[in-house]
Amino acid sequence: KAYADVQVAGEVIIKGLRVITGESGLFVGMPANKGKDGKYYDIVFFQGDSKKILEDAVLTAYDKAS
């Protein structure tokens, strides 16, 4: 549906987030690389609630832009 780049704390930029329609609605796919086995592996990882906060911010921005 959309792509997003996010700047965190004014210092870190995460490029390549994707807004995707899944079975239970929209979700945010993290940047990933395709392995030799054909599977995709995330290249960005989060601690605690950070991932949920980032996903909520991206989906809110997507809703406002739609």
Order of alpha helices (4+ residues) and beta strands (2+ residues): beta-beta-beta-beta-beta-alpha
